[in-house]
Amino acid sequence: MNKKSLLWSVVSLLVLGSMLLSACGGSATATQAPASGGSGLPAGDGKVTIFGGYGEAQSAAFQKALTEFGKANGIEITFTSLATFDTDIKVKIEAGQEPDIAMWPQPGGLKNLADQLVPLDQVIDVSIPQSTLVPGWDKLAVVNGKIYGLPVSANMKTLVFYNPSAFKAHGYTVPTTDTELTALEEKIKADGSGYPWCAGIESGGATGWPFTDWVEQYVLDYNGPEVYAKWITGQVDFASPEVTKAVDEVSKHLLADGEVNGGGISMATDSFQDTAPLFADGKANGQCFMLRQGSFITAFFPENIQAELKAGDYTHADVFPLPAPEGAQAGVIGGGDIAAIFKGHADQDVAKVAAYIFSPDVLKYQVATGDISPHKTFDLSLYPNAMQKKIGAAMANAAVFGFDGSDQMVAEVNAEFWAAGTDFVAGRSSWADAAKRIDSKYPQ
C-alpha cells in the first residue's frame, strides 16, 4: 500500500487543483538530439506516448508543458494517466501496448521491469540531469550499475507545520537547528502552554507509518544515502547502531514526558488526520505547536484554515524544514515519479522528450498543482505561493534525498515496521524486541 502516493493524489485534487495552471509563464524551445547516448538512434515517427499515475490536475499541467514542447519540436506527445499504475502498466506490457515512456510512483516497480527497459545512457546524456538533481535522486533506479530511470516530479515530507499566530502569542520563534528545536520543546513544556508536538500515527491498516517516516528521516540524516539504501534492502539491520540511533532521536522528540498529549499510548490511537490540536487554544484543549508531516497534510486541516491557505493567508498555518541533528547532514525524505524508456521505443523523438521531462523546465506549470521539482536549479519564483516556495527551497537546498524508505522495503518488512513500531511507540515493546521482529521478516 503506497499510502503517501495516495494522499498526495488527494491533495492534488482537493486542495491545489483550483490553482490556475497558467500562473507560471514560460515557453518551450526546439531542441537537438542528445549530444551523447542517443546519437545513433533511428529517426522518430513524430509521436511519443507517456503513461503515468498522476491525478487530474497534475495530468493537465503535465500535458500542457508536453504539448508546448511538442509543438516547438514537431512531436505529438500524449500523456495517459492509469488509474492503478503499478497494476495497469503490467497489463499494458502483457498486451503489447506499452508506451514509449512510463513514470512509476515507486522505484521498486520500475526496477522490477528493468529487463524490459533501456539504460538511459543509451538514449540521452544522463550527465545533464544528474548535474542539476538534488543528490540521491539519480540513484533510485539503478540496476546492475546502469541507470534505468530518473525523476520527473517530487513531493516531500521533511517539514514541520506550525501556527504562526500561536507562536507569536507565546513569543516562540521558528527553530533553524536541532538545538533550537529542543530548546523550543523545553520552553513550551516549561510554559505549560501546550504540547510541543501533534503526532498521531493511527491510519487504519497502515497504522504506524508516520512513525516510520520519522525514523527514515534520521537514518538518512545520520548515515547518508548509502547506509539508507542498504537499510532498505536489509543489508543494515533494524537492530543496528545506525538505526537505533535514529530511533533514539525520534524518542527524544516524541516519547519524552510532555512532548505529546497523552504520550505514546495516545499517539498509537490518534489519527494522523487529526490536525485540530494545532489550531486549539490552551493546554487544557490539547493544543500542540508543531506537526511533522508531508506536504499533503494540508488536505486534513480544518476547512477555515484550508480557505486561508488558498487565499495566501498564512496567519494560522505555515511550514519550516525539520532541522537535522547536530553533526548530521540535512536530508530530505519524500516521494515522486520516476520515468523510464521501454525497449524497442528509443528513437530521436523519444530521446528529445525524455531529455525534456528529466529537465527542470517540465514542471513549470505542474508546481501549481502541489508538485515539487527534484532539481537544485528549478526557478523558485515559479512556485505559486509562499508555502510552496518554502517547500521547494527545502528540496533544492537538501544535502541528499531519500525516497520513502518503508515504501521501498519488502512488503512483509514494511507491514512489520508499521506494527512493531506502533507497539514500541505505545510502550508495549522495547526497540530491541521491535527491531528483532522486523528483521525476521527479511528473506533469509
C-alpha positions as CSV (number, residue, x, y, z in Angstrom):
1,M,0.0,0.0,0.0
2,N,1.6,3.3,-1.1
3,K,-0.2,5.5,1.4
4,K,1.7,8.7,0.7
5,S,1.2,8.5,-3.1
6,L,-2.5,8.1,-2.4
7,L,-2.6,11.0,-0.1
8,W,-0.6,13.1,-2.5
9,S,-3.2,12.5,-5.2
10,V,-5.9,13.6,-2.7
11,V,-4.1,16.9,-2.2
12,S,-3.7,17.5,-5.9
13,L,-7.4,17.0,-6.4
14,L,-8.9,18.5,-3.2
15,V,-6.6,21.3,-2.2
16,L,-4.5,22.5,-5.0
17,G,-6.5,21.6,-8.1
18,S,-8.1,25.0,-8.1
19,M,-4.9,26.9,-8.7
20,L,-4.5,28.4,-12.1
21,L,-2.2,26.4,-14.2
22,S,-1.4,29.5,-16.2
23,A,0.1,31.2,-13.2
24,C,3.6,30.2,-14.3
25,G,4.9,31.5,-17.6
26,G,7.5,30.3,-20.0
27,S,7.6,28.7,-23.4
28,A,9.3,25.7,-24.8
29,T,12.0,25.8,-27.4
30,A,13.2,23.4,-30.0
31,T,16.0,21.1,-29.0
32,Q,18.5,18.9,-30.8
33,A,19.0,15.2,-30.4
34,P,21.2,14.3,-27.3
35,A,24.9,15.1,-27.8
36,S,25.7,11.6,-26.5
37,G,24.0,8.4,-25.6
38,G,21.3,8.7,-28.3
39,S,23.3,10.0,-31.3
40,G,22.9,6.7,-33.2
41,L,19.1,6.4,-32.6
42,P,16.7,6.0,-35.6
43,A,14.6,8.9,-36.6
44,G,11.3,9.2,-34.8
45,D,7.8,9.0,-36.3
46,G,6.7,12.3,-34.8
47,K,4.7,10.8,-31.9
48,V,5.6,10.0,-28.3
49,T,3.4,8.3,-25.7
50,I,3.8,8.5,-21.9
51,F,1.9,6.7,-19.2
52,G,1.9,7.6,-15.5
53,G,-0.3,7.8,-12.4
54,Y,-1.0,11.5,-12.0
55,G,-4.2,13.0,-10.7
56,E,-6.4,15.1,-12.8
57,A,-4.8,18.5,-12.0
58,Q,-1.3,17.1,-12.4
59,S,-2.1,15.4,-15.7
60,A,-3.5,18.6,-17.2
61,A,-0.5,20.6,-16.2
62,F,2.0,18.0,-17.4
63,Q,0.2,17.7,-20.7
64,K,0.2,21.4,-21.1
65,A,4.0,21.5,-20.8
66,L,4.4,18.5,-23.1
67,T,2.1,20.0,-25.8
68,E,4.1,23.2,-25.7
69,F,7.4,21.4,-26.1
70,G,6.0,19.1,-28.7
71,K,4.8,22.0,-30.9
72,A,8.2,23.6,-30.7
73,N,9.8,20.3,-31.8
74,G,7.3,18.9,-34.3
75,I,6.3,16.0,-32.0
76,E,2.9,14.9,-30.9
77,I,3.2,14.0,-27.2
78,T,0.3,12.2,-25.5
79,F,0.2,11.6,-21.7
80,T,-2.2,9.0,-20.3
81,S,-2.8,8.5,-16.5
82,L,-3.6,5.0,-15.4
83,A,-6.0,4.5,-12.5
84,T,-3.8,1.9,-10.7
85,F,-0.5,2.4,-12.4
86,D,1.6,-0.4,-11.0
87,T,-1.0,-3.0,-12.0
88,D,-2.2,-1.4,-15.2
89,I,1.3,-0.9,-16.7
90,K,1.9,-4.7,-16.4
91,V,-1.4,-5.4,-18.2
92,K,-0.4,-3.0,-20.9
93,I,3.0,-4.7,-21.3
94,E,1.5,-8.1,-21.5
95,A,-0.9,-6.9,-24.2
96,G,2.0,-5.4,-26.2
97,Q,0.5,-1.9,-25.5
98,E,3.4,-0.4,-23.5
99,P,4.1,3.3,-24.1
100,D,7.4,4.8,-25.2
101,I,7.9,6.2,-21.7
102,A,6.4,5.3,-18.4
103,M,6.5,7.0,-15.0
104,W,6.5,4.9,-11.8
105,P,5.4,6.3,-8.4
106,Q,7.9,4.0,-6.7
107,P,11.4,3.0,-7.9
108,G,10.9,-0.7,-7.0
109,G,8.2,-1.2,-9.6
110,L,10.5,0.3,-12.3
111,K,13.5,-1.8,-11.2
112,N,11.4,-5.0,-11.3
113,L,10.8,-4.4,-15.0
114,A,14.4,-3.4,-15.9
115,D,14.7,-6.2,-18.4
116,Q,12.1,-4.5,-20.5
117,L,13.6,-1.1,-20.3
118,V,16.6,0.7,-21.9
119,P,19.5,2.0,-19.8
120,L,19.1,5.8,-20.1
121,D,22.7,6.4,-21.2
122,Q,21.8,4.7,-24.5
123,V,19.2,7.3,-25.2
124,I,20.2,10.6,-23.5
125,D,23.2,12.3,-22.0
126,V,22.4,11.4,-18.4
127,S,25.2,13.8,-17.1
128,I,22.9,16.7,-17.9
129,P,20.0,15.9,-15.5
130,Q,22.5,14.4,-13.0
131,S,24.2,17.8,-12.7
132,T,21.1,19.6,-11.5
133,L,19.3,16.9,-9.4
134,V,19.4,17.0,-5.7
135,P,21.9,14.2,-4.7
136,G,20.2,10.9,-4.2
137,W,17.6,11.2,-6.9
138,D,19.8,9.8,-9.6
139,K,20.5,6.6,-7.7
140,L,16.9,5.4,-7.2
141,A,16.6,3.3,-10.4
142,V,20.0,1.7,-10.8
143,V,20.1,-2.0,-11.8
144,N,23.5,-3.8,-12.3
145,G,25.2,-0.4,-12.3
146,K,23.0,1.0,-15.1
147,I,20.6,3.9,-14.6
148,Y,17.1,3.0,-15.9
149,G,15.1,5.8,-14.6
150,L,15.3,9.5,-13.4
151,P,12.7,11.7,-11.6
152,V,10.2,13.9,-13.2
153,S,8.3,15.3,-10.2
154,A,8.6,15.1,-6.4
155,N,6.9,15.6,-3.1
156,M,8.5,15.9,0.3
157,K,7.9,15.3,4.0
158,T,10.8,16.8,5.8
159,L,8.5,19.5,7.0
160,V,7.2,21.0,10.3
161,F,3.8,22.7,10.1
162,Y,3.0,25.3,12.8
163,N,0.5,28.0,13.8
164,P,2.3,31.4,13.4
165,S,-0.4,33.2,15.5
166,A,0.2,30.8,18.4
167,F,4.0,31.1,18.1
168,K,3.6,34.9,18.2
169,A,1.2,34.9,21.2
170,H,3.8,32.9,23.3
171,G,6.9,34.6,21.9
172,Y,8.2,31.4,20.2
173,T,10.5,31.6,17.2
174,V,10.9,29.1,14.4
175,P,13.9,26.9,15.1
176,T,16.6,26.5,12.5
177,T,18.8,23.9,14.2
178,D,18.1,20.8,16.2
179,T,19.5,22.5,19.3
180,E,17.0,25.4,18.9
181,L,14.2,22.8,18.3
182,T,15.0,21.0,21.5
183,A,15.1,24.3,23.4
184,L,11.7,25.3,22.0
185,E,10.3,21.9,23.1
186,E,11.6,22.5,26.6
187,K,10.2,26.1,26.7
188,I,6.8,25.0,25.6
189,K,6.7,22.4,28.4
190,A,8.0,24.8,31.0
191,D,5.5,27.4,30.0
192,G,2.6,25.0,30.3
193,S,1.2,26.5,27.1
194,G,0.6,23.1,25.4
195,Y,2.5,20.2,23.9
196,P,5.4,20.6,21.6
197,W,4.2,18.0,19.1
198,C,1.0,16.8,17.4
199,A,1.9,13.2,16.4
200,G,-0.9,10.8,15.8
201,I,0.2,7.6,14.0
202,E,-3.2,5.8,13.6
203,S,-4.1,5.1,9.9
204,G,-6.3,2.0,9.8
205,G,-4.5,-0.9,8.3
206,A,-1.4,1.3,7.7
207,T,-1.2,2.4,11.4
208,G,2.4,3.3,12.2
209,W,3.6,4.9,9.0
210,P,4.0,8.4,10.5
211,F,6.4,6.9,13.0
212,T,8.4,5.1,10.2
213,D,8.7,8.4,8.4
214,W,10.4,10.0,11.5
215,V,12.8,7.0,11.7
216,E,13.6,7.2,8.0
217,Q,14.4,10.9,8.3
218,Y,17.0,10.4,11.0
219,V,18.5,7.2,9.4
220,L,19.2,9.4,6.3
221,D,20.4,12.4,8.3
222,Y,22.8,10.5,10.5
223,N,24.1,8.0,8.0
224,G,23.7,9.3,4.5
225,P,22.2,7.8,1.3
226,E,24.4,4.7,1.1
227,V,23.6,3.3,4.5
228,Y,20.0,4.4,4.0
229,A,19.8,2.3,0.8
230,K,21.5,-0.7,2.5
231,W,19.0,-0.5,5.3
232,I,16.1,-0.6,2.9
233,T,17.4,-3.8,1.3
234,G,18.2,-5.5,4.6
235,Q,22.0,-5.1,4.5
236,V,21.8,-2.9,7.6
237,D,19.6,-4.4,10.4
238,F,16.9,-2.5,12.3
239,A,18.8,-3.6,15.4
240,S,22.0,-1.9,14.1
241,P,23.5,1.1,15.9
242,E,22.8,3.2,12.8
243,V,19.0,2.6,13.0
244,T,18.9,2.5,16.8
245,K,20.5,6.0,17.0
246,A,17.7,7.3,14.7
247,V,15.0,5.7,16.9
248,D,16.6,7.3,19.9
249,E,16.4,10.7,18.2
250,V,12.7,10.1,17.5
251,S,12.1,9.1,21.1
252,K,13.8,12.3,22.3
253,H,11.4,14.4,20.3
254,L,8.2,12.4,20.7
255,L,8.3,10.0,23.6
256,A,9.9,12.0,26.4
257,D,7.5,13.2,29.1
258,G,5.2,16.1,28.0
259,E,6.2,16.0,24.3
260,V,2.9,14.7,23.0
261,N,-0.6,14.9,24.6
262,G,-1.2,11.5,26.2
263,G,2.3,10.3,25.3
264,G,3.0,7.2,23.1
265,I,-0.2,5.4,24.1
266,S,-2.3,8.2,22.7
267,M,0.0,8.6,19.6
268,A,-0.8,5.0,18.7
269,T,-4.6,5.6,18.6
270,D,-4.8,9.2,17.5
271,S,-5.3,9.6,13.7
272,F,-2.6,11.3,11.7
273,Q,-5.5,13.2,10.1
274,D,-6.5,14.9,13.3
275,T,-4.8,18.3,12.9
276,A,-7.3,20.3,15.0
277,P,-5.0,20.5,18.1
278,L,-2.5,22.6,16.0
279,F,-5.2,25.3,16.0
280,A,-6.6,24.8,19.5
281,D,-6.2,27.3,22.3
282,G,-4.5,26.2,25.5
283,K,-3.1,23.0,27.0
284,A,-6.5,22.1,28.5
285,N,-7.8,21.9,24.9
286,G,-4.9,19.7,23.8
287,Q,-3.0,22.5,22.0
288,C,0.1,21.4,20.3
289,F,2.6,23.7,18.5
290,M,4.3,21.6,15.8
291,L,3.3,18.8,13.3
292,R,6.0,17.0,11.4
293,Q,4.2,15.7,8.3
294,G,4.2,15.6,4.5
295,S,3.2,18.4,2.3
296,F,-0.1,16.6,1.7
297,I,-1.3,17.1,5.3
298,T,-2.9,20.5,4.5
299,A,-5.7,18.5,3.0
300,F,-6.7,17.5,6.5
301,F,-6.5,21.0,8.1
302,P,-9.9,22.4,9.2
303,E,-11.8,24.0,6.4
304,N,-11.3,27.5,7.5
305,I,-7.5,27.0,7.6
306,Q,-7.6,25.5,4.1
307,A,-9.5,28.5,2.9
308,E,-6.9,30.8,4.4
309,L,-4.1,28.9,2.7
310,K,-5.9,29.1,-0.7
311,A,-6.2,32.8,-0.2
312,G,-2.5,33.1,0.5
313,D,-3.1,33.8,4.2
314,Y,-0.6,32.1,6.5
315,T,-1.7,33.7,9.8
316,H,-2.6,30.3,11.3
317,A,-0.6,27.8,9.2
318,D,2.9,27.9,7.8
319,V,5.9,25.5,7.5
320,F,9.6,25.2,8.1
321,P,12.1,22.4,7.3
322,L,12.8,19.9,10.1
323,P,16.3,20.7,11.3
324,A,18.9,17.9,11.1
325,P,20.5,16.7,14.3
326,E,23.8,18.4,15.3
327,G,26.6,16.9,13.2
328,A,24.3,15.3,10.7
329,Q,23.5,16.3,7.2
330,A,20.2,17.8,6.2
331,G,18.5,15.1,4.1
332,V,15.0,15.2,2.6
333,I,12.5,12.4,2.7
334,G,9.8,12.2,0.1
335,G,8.5,10.6,-3.0
336,G,7.9,11.3,-6.6
337,D,7.5,9.9,-10.1
338,I,10.4,8.2,-12.0
339,A,10.4,7.8,-15.7
340,A,12.0,5.1,-17.9
341,I,12.0,4.2,-21.6
342,F,10.8,0.8,-23.0
343,K,13.0,-1.4,-25.2
344,G,12.2,-1.0,-28.9
345,H,10.8,2.5,-28.3
346,A,14.0,4.5,-28.3
347,D,14.3,6.9,-31.2
348,Q,15.3,10.5,-31.7
349,D,11.9,11.9,-30.8
350,V,11.7,9.8,-27.6
351,A,15.2,11.0,-26.8
352,K,14.2,14.7,-27.1
353,V,11.1,14.2,-25.0
354,A,13.0,12.2,-22.3
355,A,15.6,14.8,-22.0
356,Y,12.9,17.4,-21.6
357,I,10.9,15.6,-18.9
358,F,14.2,15.0,-17.0
359,S,14.9,18.7,-17.0
360,P,13.7,21.4,-14.5
361,D,11.6,23.0,-17.2
362,V,8.9,20.3,-17.4
363,L,7.4,21.3,-14.0
364,K,6.8,25.0,-14.8
365,Y,3.0,24.5,-14.8
366,Q,2.8,21.4,-12.6
367,V,4.1,23.1,-9.5
368,A,0.8,24.9,-9.4
369,T,-0.8,21.5,-8.5
370,G,1.4,21.0,-5.5
371,D,4.3,19.1,-7.0
372,I,7.9,19.9,-6.2
373,S,10.9,19.9,-8.5
374,P,13.7,17.5,-7.7
375,H,16.2,19.8,-9.3
376,K,18.5,22.2,-7.4
377,T,18.3,24.7,-10.3
378,F,14.5,25.0,-10.5
379,D,13.3,28.6,-10.6
380,L,11.7,29.1,-7.2
381,S,9.7,32.1,-8.5
382,L,7.5,29.6,-10.4
383,Y,6.0,28.2,-7.3
384,P,2.5,29.7,-6.9
385,N,2.6,30.8,-3.3
386,A,4.9,31.4,-0.3
387,M,4.4,28.0,1.3
388,Q,5.2,26.1,-1.9
389,K,8.3,28.2,-2.3
390,K,9.5,27.3,1.1
391,I,8.9,23.6,0.4
392,G,10.6,23.9,-3.0
393,A,13.5,25.7,-1.5
394,A,13.9,23.0,1.2
395,M,14.1,20.3,-1.5
396,A,16.5,22.4,-3.7
397,N,18.8,23.0,-0.7
398,A,18.8,19.5,0.7
399,A,22.2,17.8,1.0
400,V,20.7,14.5,0.0
401,F,17.3,13.0,-0.9
402,G,15.9,9.7,0.3
403,F,12.8,8.1,-1.3
404,D,10.3,6.9,1.3
405,G,12.2,4.0,2.8
406,S,9.3,1.9,4.1
407,D,7.6,2.1,0.7
408,Q,10.7,0.5,-0.9
409,M,11.1,-2.3,1.6
410,V,9.8,-5.8,1.1
411,A,6.0,-5.7,1.8
412,E,6.3,-8.0,4.8
413,V,9.1,-5.9,6.3
414,N,7.1,-2.7,5.7
415,A,4.0,-4.1,7.4
416,E,6.0,-5.3,10.4
417,F,7.8,-1.9,10.6
418,W,4.4,-0.3,11.0
419,A,3.1,-2.9,13.5
420,A,6.2,-3.3,15.7
421,G,6.9,0.5,15.5
422,T,3.4,1.1,16.8
423,D,4.0,-1.3,19.7
424,F,7.2,0.5,20.5
425,V,5.5,3.9,20.5
426,A,2.7,2.6,22.7
427,G,5.2,1.2,25.2
428,R,4.2,-2.4,24.6
429,S,7.7,-3.3,23.3
430,S,11.3,-2.2,23.6
431,W,13.1,-1.2,20.4
432,A,15.3,-4.2,20.6
433,D,12.3,-6.5,20.5
434,A,10.6,-4.4,17.8
435,A,13.8,-4.5,15.7
436,K,14.1,-8.2,16.1
437,R,10.5,-8.7,14.8
438,I,11.1,-6.5,11.8
439,D,14.5,-8.0,10.9
440,S,12.9,-11.5,10.9
441,K,10.7,-10.6,8.0
442,Y,13.5,-10.2,5.5
443,P,14.0,-13.2,3.2
444,Q,16.7,-15.4,4.7
